[in-house]
Amino acid sequence: MGPPVNAVGLGIVQDEQLIGGFVFSNFTGHNIEVSAAVDRASWVTRGTLDQMFGYPFRQLGCTRITAITREDNKRTQRILTGTGFVQEGRARKGWDGKYDAIIFGILKEECRFLKDDK
């Protein structure tokens, strides 16, 4: 038996279709990593973002969220910066041994999508 899984997935459903989801993993008590997969741009609503950011910041009490993407994934980088993430670094050949990994982070106090938390 392997180590326990330290991940939680949240799905986005629209018109009875799964259009995207987030996986939160590597929770350390103050930080958690997020990965996302989306099928349609219509997932970007204030309510969805409130839920996506609310889970780690409200429920888990995180002070930050980390997202890592491949250097050539410009679409994801635009989504991350558009939702408030800041590029914090680069892990050379850190994605798969060939591509660099770009590291983004957002702090709770920087998150503008948490309703009634300010």
N, C-alpha and C positions, 0 to 999 in steps of 0.2 A: 504494500500500500504506500502511495506517495504522500507528499506533504499536503496539508489542507489547502483548498483553493481559497485564495484571497481576492475574490472578484465579485462584482455585482453588475448585472446588466439592466438597463432601462430601455424599453422600446417606445417608439413613436408610431401611433396608429392613426391613419386618416382614411375615412371612407372604408372602414373595415379592412384596410391593407396596412401591413407593416412597411413604413417608409424610411425608417431609420432607427438607430439605437446608439446607446453609449455604454461602454464597459468601463467601470471604475476598478482599478487594481492597485496593488502595491501600497496599500494604506499603511502609513507609519505613525499615525496619531495626529500629526499636524499637516501632512501632505498626502495627496492621492494622485495617481496618474489616471488620465482619461483618454480613451480611444473612441472614435466615432465612425460610423458608417451610415451614410444617408443616400436615399434614392431620389428624393425630390427636394428642391429648395424651399418648398412650402412648409417644411418643418420649422423654419426659423420664425417662431412667434414669441411674443413676450412671455406667454404662459409656459411654453416649452423650455425657454431659457431659464425661467424662474425655477422650474422643476429640476432642470439639469444642474444648475448651480446650487439649488437648495439642498439637494441630497448631500454633497460633501460639506458644504459650509454650515447648514443648519443642523442636519441630522448627525453628522459625524464630528462636527466641531473643527473641521480643518481650517488652517490659516491660509493654505494655498492649494492650487491645483496645478499639476504639471501635464503638459501635452508634448509629445515627441512625434515629429513627422519627417518623412524623407525630404532631402534637400530639393528635389525637383517637383514636389507636390505643392505647387504654387496656389492651387485652389484652396487646399486645407489651410495653408498659411494665411491666405486672405480672410478665411472664415475665423480663424483664431484671432488675428489682430482686430477684425471687425467686432468681435464679441469681448474684446478687452484684454486678451492675452498679450504679453510682451515677449519678444524674442530675447532669450537670456543666454543662449550659447549654441555651440556646435560641437558635436562629437564626431571627429574625423573618422570616416568609414564605420561609424557606429550603428548604422541602420542594418546592414547585412554583410559587412566586410568589404563592400564596394562603394556604397553611397554614404554620404555624411548624414547624420541625424541632426535635425534642428530642434532645439529645446525651447519650449515656450512655458510661461508661467503666468498665473493671475493670483493676486492676493484678495482675500475676502473684502477688504476695505476698498479695493479697486472695482469690485463687481457692481455694475449699475443695474443688474437684472433682478436683484433680490428685493421683492416687493415688501414694503413696510419694514425693512430692516435698518433703515438709516435714521 
